[in-house]
Amino acid sequence: MASHYRKALVHIQLLDRKLIMEKGFLDKVEDNAAVRIWSETTQRKKGDSLADGYVLELWDFTRISVTQNNLQELKEIWGQWNDEVRQLFYHNYEDLPYLLDVKVDKHLFRALTQFWNPAYSCFTFGKVDLMPTIEEYVALLRCSKFQVDKVYSRAVNVPTFLKKLMNITGMSEQWFATQIKQKVDSKCIPCKSLKDLILAHPDVRKRVDVFSLSINGLFVFPKTLRHVDKVVTDLFD
């Protein structure tokens, strides 16, 4: 009798755990759907910031590059980290590392070229575009540490790109002086420099922050191949 009781108890506990996991998954799905609906509704209500009377002129020919940043080295670093470091990353940046496993469909991008909108520099379908807002990124990735307000506003005394990198990484001004590059119209830092920091930095918290900076700069907000643009640092303290 006791054996049957224990088996029944274990079965009930497993069912409870399964229900909790399913509920958590469904909650995430519902949250993501709510974000999408809210975004589309807001776009329809608020419109856009283009000047009145602007007439969209679609190009006869559009050239886009489907070349992607190679995230394999970041995947390997993530695979080498122990559970303690990973939990620290999850605590600070939540679902961000899951992006390392996202596959980008090159054929889909080629099919989307006809919907490229030069006015917004993104793909648009009627009055709905495919450019997520920073709030959508925060909600979908559950990354509440992002400094959303800093993306939309500027303080009176704005730290330079160098100072922001020093705050994020803890490295000296002399070290970054030789690392920062000028690419077209913006300053950036090579992903190799950040990778070296992740591997060698003595402070595990700084390694986690630099890893997050790398994912955001190479995958979420890429601008120049194999480099992290300075605007990405606006997401951090």
C-alpha positions as CSV (number, residue, x, y, z in Angstrom):
1,M,0.0,0.0,0.0
2,A,2.8,2.4,0.9
3,S,4.5,1.7,-2.4
4,H,1.4,2.5,-4.4
5,Y,1.0,5.7,-2.3
6,R,4.6,6.8,-3.1
7,K,4.1,6.1,-6.8
8,A,0.9,8.1,-6.8
9,L,2.5,11.0,-5.0
10,V,5.4,11.1,-7.4
11,H,3.0,11.0,-10.4
12,I,1.1,13.9,-8.9
13,Q,4.3,15.9,-8.4
14,L,5.4,15.3,-12.0
15,L,2.0,16.4,-13.2
16,D,2.2,19.6,-11.1
17,R,5.6,20.3,-12.5
18,K,4.4,19.7,-16.1
19,L,1.5,22.0,-15.6
20,I,3.7,24.8,-14.1
21,M,6.1,24.5,-17.1
22,E,3.2,24.6,-19.6
23,K,1.7,27.6,-17.8
24,G,5.1,29.4,-17.9
25,F,5.4,28.7,-21.6
26,L,1.9,29.8,-22.4
27,D,2.4,33.0,-20.3
28,K,5.4,33.8,-22.4
29,V,3.5,33.1,-25.6
30,E,0.6,35.3,-24.4
31,D,3.0,38.1,-23.4
32,N,4.7,38.0,-26.8
33,A,1.4,38.1,-28.6
34,A,0.3,41.0,-26.5
35,V,3.4,42.9,-27.3
36,R,2.9,42.3,-31.0
37,I,-0.8,43.4,-30.9
38,W,0.1,46.5,-28.8
39,S,2.8,47.4,-31.3
40,E,0.6,47.1,-34.4
41,T,-2.2,49.0,-32.7
42,T,0.1,51.8,-31.7
43,Q,1.5,52.1,-35.2
44,R,-2.0,52.4,-36.7
45,K,-3.1,55.0,-34.1
46,K,0.1,57.1,-33.8
47,G,1.3,56.9,-37.4
48,D,4.9,57.9,-38.0
49,S,7.3,60.8,-37.7
50,L,7.7,61.5,-41.4
51,A,6.9,65.0,-42.6
52,D,3.4,65.8,-43.7
53,G,3.1,65.4,-47.5
54,Y,6.0,63.0,-47.7
55,V,5.6,60.7,-50.7
56,L,7.3,57.3,-50.6
57,E,9.4,56.5,-53.7
58,L,10.2,52.9,-54.0
59,W,13.5,52.1,-55.7
60,D,13.6,50.3,-59.0
61,F,16.6,48.3,-57.7
62,T,17.6,47.4,-54.2
63,R,20.8,45.8,-53.0
64,I,21.0,44.2,-49.6
65,S,23.7,42.1,-48.1
66,V,22.8,38.9,-46.3
67,T,26.3,38.5,-44.9
68,Q,26.1,37.8,-41.2
69,N,28.4,38.2,-38.3
70,N,29.8,34.8,-37.2
71,L,28.6,34.0,-33.7
72,Q,30.4,30.7,-33.4
73,E,33.1,32.0,-31.1
74,L,30.4,33.4,-28.8
75,K,28.6,30.1,-28.8
76,E,31.8,28.3,-27.8
77,I,32.5,30.7,-25.0
78,W,28.9,30.2,-23.7
79,G,29.4,26.5,-23.9
80,Q,32.6,26.7,-21.8
81,W,31.0,28.7,-19.0
82,N,29.9,26.9,-15.9
83,D,26.3,27.1,-14.4
84,E,27.3,29.8,-11.9
85,V,28.4,32.2,-14.7
86,R,25.4,31.3,-16.8
87,Q,23.0,32.0,-14.0
88,L,24.7,35.4,-13.4
89,F,24.1,36.2,-17.1
90,Y,20.5,35.0,-16.9
91,H,20.0,37.2,-13.8
92,N,21.3,40.3,-15.6
93,Y,20.2,39.7,-19.2
94,E,17.6,36.9,-19.0
95,D,16.8,35.4,-22.4
96,L,19.5,37.1,-24.5
97,P,21.7,34.1,-25.0
98,Y,18.9,32.2,-26.8
99,L,19.6,34.5,-29.8
100,L,22.8,32.6,-30.4
101,D,20.8,29.7,-31.7
102,V,18.5,31.7,-34.0
103,K,18.9,30.8,-37.7
104,V,18.7,33.7,-40.2
105,D,16.9,32.7,-43.4
106,K,18.8,34.2,-46.3
107,H,16.1,33.2,-48.8
108,L,13.5,35.0,-46.8
109,F,15.5,38.2,-46.9
110,R,15.8,38.0,-50.6
111,A,12.1,37.5,-50.9
112,L,11.5,40.6,-48.7
113,T,13.6,43.0,-50.8
114,Q,10.5,44.2,-52.7
115,F,9.1,45.5,-49.3
116,W,12.2,47.5,-48.4
117,N,11.2,51.0,-47.4
118,P,14.1,53.5,-47.7
119,A,12.3,56.1,-45.7
120,Y,12.4,53.9,-42.6
121,S,15.3,51.7,-43.5
122,C,13.3,48.6,-42.8
123,F,10.7,46.3,-44.4
124,T,7.1,47.6,-44.4
125,F,3.7,46.0,-45.2
126,G,1.2,48.8,-45.6
127,K,1.2,50.7,-42.3
128,V,3.0,48.0,-40.3
129,D,6.7,47.7,-40.3
130,L,9.1,44.9,-39.3
131,M,11.3,47.1,-37.1
132,P,10.9,46.2,-33.4
133,T,11.0,49.0,-30.9
134,I,13.4,48.8,-27.9
135,E,10.3,48.1,-25.7
136,E,9.5,45.1,-27.9
137,Y,13.0,43.8,-27.5
138,V,12.8,44.2,-23.8
139,A,9.5,42.4,-23.6
140,L,10.3,39.6,-26.0
141,L,13.8,38.9,-24.5
142,R,12.6,39.7,-21.0
143,C,15.7,41.8,-20.6
144,S,14.6,44.4,-18.2
145,K,18.1,45.7,-17.4
146,F,18.2,47.6,-20.7
147,Q,18.2,51.4,-20.2
148,V,15.2,52.1,-22.4
149,D,14.9,55.8,-21.4
150,K,18.5,56.4,-22.3
151,V,17.8,55.3,-25.9
152,Y,15.2,58.0,-26.4
153,S,16.7,60.9,-24.4
154,R,20.1,62.6,-24.0
155,A,21.5,63.9,-20.8
156,V,23.2,67.3,-20.7
157,N,26.6,65.8,-20.2
158,V,26.7,62.7,-22.4
159,P,29.7,60.3,-21.8
160,T,31.8,59.7,-24.8
161,F,31.9,56.3,-26.5
162,L,35.3,55.8,-24.9
163,K,34.0,56.5,-21.4
164,K,30.9,54.3,-21.8
165,L,33.2,51.4,-22.9
166,M,35.4,52.0,-19.9
167,N,32.3,51.8,-17.6
168,I,31.0,48.6,-19.2
169,T,34.3,46.8,-19.4
170,G,36.4,48.3,-16.6
171,M,39.3,48.7,-19.0
172,S,41.6,51.7,-19.1
173,E,41.5,54.6,-21.5
174,Q,44.9,53.6,-22.9
175,W,43.7,50.2,-23.8
176,F,40.7,51.4,-25.7
177,A,42.6,54.2,-27.5
178,T,44.1,51.6,-29.8
179,Q,40.9,49.6,-30.2
180,I,38.2,52.1,-31.2
181,K,37.8,52.3,-35.0
182,Q,36.1,54.8,-37.3
183,K,33.8,53.0,-39.8
184,V,32.0,55.2,-42.3
185,D,29.9,57.6,-40.2
186,S,30.3,56.0,-36.8
187,K,32.8,54.8,-34.2
188,C,32.9,51.1,-33.3
189,I,35.0,48.5,-31.7
190,P,36.1,45.2,-33.3
191,C,34.3,42.1,-32.0
192,K,37.7,40.4,-31.7
193,S,38.7,43.0,-29.0
194,L,35.6,42.2,-27.1
195,K,36.1,38.5,-27.4
196,D,39.6,38.8,-26.0
197,L,38.1,40.7,-23.0
198,I,35.5,38.0,-22.4
199,L,38.2,35.3,-22.3
200,A,40.8,37.2,-20.2
201,H,39.0,39.7,-18.0
202,P,39.6,38.9,-14.3
203,D,36.1,40.2,-13.2
204,V,33.4,37.6,-14.1
205,R,30.7,40.3,-13.9
206,K,32.5,42.4,-16.5
207,R,32.9,39.3,-18.7
208,V,29.1,38.9,-18.6
209,D,28.5,42.5,-19.5
210,V,30.9,42.4,-22.4
211,F,29.3,39.2,-23.6
212,S,25.9,40.9,-23.6
213,L,27.4,43.9,-25.4
214,S,28.8,41.5,-28.1
215,I,25.4,39.8,-28.7
216,N,23.6,43.1,-29.0
217,G,26.2,44.6,-31.2
218,L,26.7,41.7,-33.6
219,F,23.2,40.2,-33.8
220,V,20.4,42.4,-32.4
221,F,21.7,45.8,-33.6
222,P,24.4,45.1,-36.2
223,K,25.7,47.9,-38.4
224,T,29.2,47.2,-39.5
225,L,30.4,43.6,-40.1
226,R,32.5,42.2,-37.3
227,H,32.2,45.4,-35.2
228,V,30.0,46.7,-32.4
229,D,28.7,50.2,-33.1
230,K,28.8,52.9,-30.4
231,V,25.0,53.3,-30.2
232,V,24.7,49.9,-28.6
233,T,26.4,51.2,-25.5
234,D,23.3,53.4,-24.9
235,L,21.6,50.2,-23.7
236,F,23.9,50.0,-20.7
237,D,24.4,51.9,-17.5
